[in-house]
């Protein structure tokens, strides 16, 4: 994979993370909790309708978590275009530290909360961030 392709994929993943982080906000603003409730049910498999998104504490934690995901997406986007594109080793290190820290805390907490399937879903997001970095080949220097 070229570094340009890795940059494109990191940007795409950043946008996806921002969109995913905005879902709880839109659910709160529109008083529509169905999609977030469905996600809560999904993370606590089986899909049986036993979980919902309705209490004040759940709503504020959803808003906080959504905000953190938006921040992560924006942060990775900025690192990608301002650091990784010019200095792949430094940019990759910063992105890796950030996304692995998020992944380990979020997944461990999810498992402890009984939402083990969220750790599986987190693994997909993690791979979307780290695989482009791992598979990218640095740009070749132009020689005269």
N, C-alpha and C positions, 0 to 999 in steps of 0.2 A: 504494500500500500504506500502511496506517495504521501509526503507530509501535507501537501495541499488537500488530498482526500481526507486525511486525519483531521485537518482543520475544519473542513466542511462537516464531517461527522460530529466533531465536538460542538460546533455551532448548532447543528440540528438537535443534538441531545440537550444542549442548554435551553433551546426554545421549548422542547418537549417538557423539560423539568419545570420551566416557568409556567407553562400551560397547566400542568398537573398541579402545581402549587396554587394556582388561581381558582381551581375548582371549589375548594371549601369557601372561599370568599364569595364567589358567585352564588353558591348554594345558600349562604347566609343572606346576601343582598336580595335574592329573589324569593326567600323563604321556601326554597325547594331543597329539601334534604334527601330526596330519593337517591340520587347518584352517589352521594357521600355515604348514605346509609347502606347502599348496596356494596360499596367498597369495604365498609366496616364488616359487613356480613361475609364478604369474600375473604378477608384476612383471617377470619375466625371459622374457616370451613367447618362444616358444609354450608352451602348456600341454603339456609333454612328460614331466613327472615328473623332470626333471634336477636340480631344486633341492629341498632339504628343510630341515627345522628340527630339527637334531639335535646339532650340536657344542656344547660348553660355551660357546664364545665367542658363537655365534649365540643361545643361550638367554639369556645375560646381556644381550646387546644388545637382544634382544626385550623383556626385562623392563625395561630402562632406557627404551627407546623407548615401550613401553606406559605406563610411569609418566609420561613426559613428555606423552603424549596425554591421559591422565587429568587431569594438572595443567592442561593447556591447556583442556580442557573445563570443569573446575571454575572456572578463572580467568575464562573468558568468561561463564559463568553468573553469577558474582558481579559482574562488571563490568556485565553486562546489567541485573541487578535493582537494583544499588546506585548505578550511575553513569549508564548509558545511559538508563534509564527516567526519570531526573530531569534529566539534562543530555546530550541526544543528541549534541551536537557533541563534547564531551569523551569520552564513552563510545565513540563511533564511532572517534575518533582512536586511543584506547588499543587497542581491538579490532583495528583495521586494522594498526597497527604490529606488534602481536603475531602476527597470523595471516599477514601478508605476510612477516615475518621467518622464521617456521616454514616457510612455503611455499617461499621461495627457497633456504634451506639444505637442506631435505629433498629438494626436487626436483633441485637441482644435484647433491647427493651421490648420489641415486638414479641419475641419468644417468651420472655418473662411474663408478658401480659396475656399470653395464650393465643396470640395472633401470629403463629409460626409461619403461615403462608405469606405474610408481609415480608418476611426475610427472603423468601423465594422471589417475590416480586422485586425486592430491593436488589437482588443479584442481577436481574435483567438490567436495571438502571446502572449498576456498577459496571457491568460489562460494556454498556454503551459508552461509558466514559473511558475506561482503561484499555479496551481493545484497540481503538484507533491509535493510542499512544504506543502500545506494545508492538503493533504491527507496522507502524510508520517507519519508512526508511528516510534518513535525513537527505535533504536536498544536496545534490552534488555541486561542488564549487565550479564555477565557470573558469576555464583556463584558456589563455590566448595562445 
